[in-house]
Amino acid sequence: MAAAAIDALNGTAALAAFGEAVAGCTRCPLAATWTQVVFGAGSPTADLMFVGEAPGFHEDKQGLPFVGAAGQLLSKLLAGIGLTRDDVYICNTLKCRPPGNRDPLPEEIAACESHLFRQIELIRPRVVATLGNFATKLLSGKPDGITRVHGREQEVSLGGSRVLLYPIFHPAAALYTPRMLDVLEADFKRLPELLGREDAQPPPAAPPPEPAPEPAAVQLGLF
């Protein structure tokens, strides 16, 4: 068996084992309120990884990320570029649903971030698409919000590897602000090009994106 295939098998097994370990996480008070940990789903060797913000009601019940209305839109956006959920890996910054569908708290993100970084280390994606503010700020290490940086890739080091970080609006934004769907579709259309770049070539500077409408405030737990 080729070395690459062996590495892939070992990585898949390691990710599954890590998921089992995280299922019993008690690092923060959310452990007292969730139905189950929502670890992630998709290809364990994906070149493209999506990182959202936190599980919602449906995710907490089913144990899978992005299974509500926003998840259905995410699937449609993927289909628009010739991909399915099985081709990518999808997870969240938090693995547990915040009570009342509120935004993640800083201490919850701090408690959970090592789980996310370990996932990235094991999956070794080439492109990490962050969906929304929380994932974008955490993985970029910068305070800039998603409205300012969406559609503008940057090369970063995550999980011990160099990857392209590509911020995108959370699909929930388009559910409340229909004009956001055009923005999401435009940003998604660039993903095949980003995935096709040669590893040895540094990414060229991206032009500033078109101004996007401000999405209405949404509660993450509804999706």
C-alpha positions in Angstrom: 0.0 0.0 0.0 1.3 3.4 -0.9 2.6 5.7 1.9 -0.1 8.3 1.1 -2.9 5.7 1.4 -1.4 4.5 4.7 -1.3 8.1 6.0 -4.9 8.6 5.0 -6.0 5.5 6.8 -4.1 6.4 9.9 -5.5 9.9 9.8 -9.0 8.6 9.4 -8.6 6.3 12.4 -7.1 9.1 14.5 -9.9 11.5 13.7 -12.5 8.8 14.6 -10.7 8.1 17.9 -10.5 11.8 18.7 -14.2 12.3 18.0 -15.0 9.5 20.5 -12.8 11.3 23.1 -14.4 14.7 22.5 -17.9 13.2 22.9 -17.3 13.2 26.6 -15.8 16.7 26.9 -16.5 18.6 30.1 -14.2 21.5 29.7 -16.8 24.2 30.0 -20.3 24.6 31.5 -22.0 23.7 28.2 -21.4 20.1 29.2 -24.3 20.4 31.6 -26.8 21.6 28.9 -26.2 19.8 25.6 -27.9 16.7 24.4 -24.7 15.5 22.7 -21.4 16.9 21.4 -21.6 17.8 17.7 -18.0 16.8 16.6 -18.2 17.2 12.8 -19.0 15.3 9.6 -17.7 14.6 6.1 -14.6 13.3 4.5 -11.7 12.8 6.9 -9.3 13.6 4.1 -11.1 16.6 2.7 -9.2 19.3 0.8 -12.0 21.8 1.8 -13.1 22.2 5.4 -16.0 24.5 6.6 -16.0 25.9 10.1 -19.2 27.4 11.4 -19.9 28.9 14.8 -21.9 26.6 17.1 -24.5 23.8 16.9 -28.2 24.7 17.0 -31.3 22.9 18.1 -31.4 20.4 15.2 -27.6 19.8 15.4 -27.8 19.1 19.1 -30.6 16.6 18.6 -29.0 14.8 15.6 -25.3 15.1 16.5 -24.5 16.4 13.1 -23.5 19.9 12.0 -25.6 22.1 9.6 -28.7 20.0 9.4 -31.3 22.8 9.7 -32.3 25.4 7.2 -28.8 27.0 7.0 -27.4 23.5 6.4 -29.8 22.9 3.6 -28.7 26.1 2.0 -25.0 25.1 2.5 -25.8 21.9 0.6 -27.3 23.8 -2.3 -24.3 26.2 -2.4 -22.0 23.2 -2.5 -24.0 21.6 -5.3 -23.6 24.8 -7.3 -19.8 24.2 -7.4 -20.1 20.5 -8.1 -19.5 19.3 -4.5 -21.5 17.4 -1.9 -21.2 17.3 1.9 -19.4 14.0 1.5 -16.6 15.7 -0.4 -15.9 18.2 2.3 -15.6 18.3 6.1 -18.0 20.4 8.2 -17.7 21.4 11.8 -18.1 24.3 14.2 -16.0 26.4 16.5 -18.0 25.1 19.4 -18.9 21.5 19.6 -21.8 22.1 22.0 -25.0 24.1 21.6 -25.1 27.3 23.7 -28.3 27.4 25.8 -31.0 29.6 24.4 -29.2 29.7 21.0 -27.1 32.6 22.2 -23.7 33.5 20.7 -20.6 31.6 21.9 -18.9 33.2 25.0 -15.1 33.9 24.9 -14.4 31.3 27.6 -16.4 28.7 25.7 -14.4 29.3 22.6 -11.1 29.2 24.6 -12.2 25.8 26.1 -13.1 24.4 22.7 -10.6 25.8 20.3 -8.0 23.0 20.8 -10.6 20.5 19.6 -10.9 22.5 16.3 -7.2 22.9 15.8 -6.7 19.1 16.4 -9.4 18.4 13.7 -7.5 20.7 11.3 -4.3 18.9 12.1 -5.7 15.5 11.4 -7.7 16.3 8.3 -5.0 18.6 6.8 -7.3 20.5 4.4 -5.9 22.8 1.8 -8.7 25.4 2.2 -10.5 26.3 5.4 -13.7 28.3 4.7 -14.9 30.1 7.9 -18.6 30.7 8.1 -19.4 33.9 10.0 -17.6 36.1 12.5 -16.6 33.8 15.3 -14.8 31.2 13.2 -13.2 33.9 11.1 -11.8 35.9 14.0 -10.6 32.8 15.8 -8.7 31.2 12.9 -7.4 34.4 11.3 -6.2 35.7 14.7 -7.5 39.1 13.6 -10.4 41.3 14.9 -11.8 42.1 11.4 -15.5 41.2 11.0 -16.9 39.0 8.2 -18.5 41.9 6.4 -15.0 43.4 5.8 -13.0 40.3 4.9 -15.5 37.9 3.2 -14.2 36.5 -0.1 -10.6 37.5 0.6 -8.3 34.5 1.2 -5.2 34.6 3.3 -2.5 32.1 3.8 -2.2 31.1 7.5 -0.7 28.3 9.6 -3.3 26.0 11.2 -2.7 22.6 12.7 0.9 22.6 11.8 0.3 23.2 8.0 -0.1 26.2 5.7 -3.6 26.5 4.5 -5.7 29.1 2.7 -8.2 30.7 5.0 -11.3 31.8 3.1 -13.9 33.8 5.1 -17.6 33.5 3.9 -20.8 34.7 5.4 -22.7 32.2 7.5 -25.5 30.7 5.3 -28.0 31.8 7.9 -27.4 35.4 6.8 -29.1 34.7 3.5 -32.2 33.3 5.2 -32.8 36.6 6.9 -31.4 39.0 4.2 -32.2 37.6 0.8 -29.7 39.9 -1.0 -26.9 38.0 0.9 -27.6 34.9 -1.3 -25.9 36.6 -4.3 -22.9 37.4 -2.1 -22.7 33.8 -0.8 -22.9 32.4 -4.3 -20.2 34.7 -5.6 -17.9 33.7 -2.8 -18.6 30.0 -3.2 -17.8 30.2 -6.9 -14.2 31.0 -6.1 -13.7 27.8 -4.0 -12.8 25.6 -7.0 -10.1 28.0 -8.1 -8.7 28.2 -4.6 -8.6 24.4 -4.3 -6.9 24.1 -7.7 -3.9 26.3 -6.7 -0.5 24.7 -6.6 0.8 24.4 -3.1 4.1 25.9 -4.1 2.6 29.1 -5.4 1.8 31.8 -2.9 -1.8 33.1 -3.3 -2.0 36.4 -5.2 -3.5 39.3 -3.4 -7.3 39.2 -3.8 -9.2 42.3 -5.0 -11.5 43.9 -2.4 -14.9 42.2 -2.5 -18.0 44.1 -3.5 -19.8 45.8 -0.6 -22.2 43.4 1.0 -25.4 44.2 2.7 -25.3 43.9 6.5 -27.1 40.6 7.5 -29.8 40.8 10.1 -28.8 39.5 13.5 -29.7 35.8 13.8 -29.6 33.2 16.6 -27.3 30.4 15.6 -29.3 27.7 17.4 -32.2 28.0 15.0 -30.2 26.3 12.2 
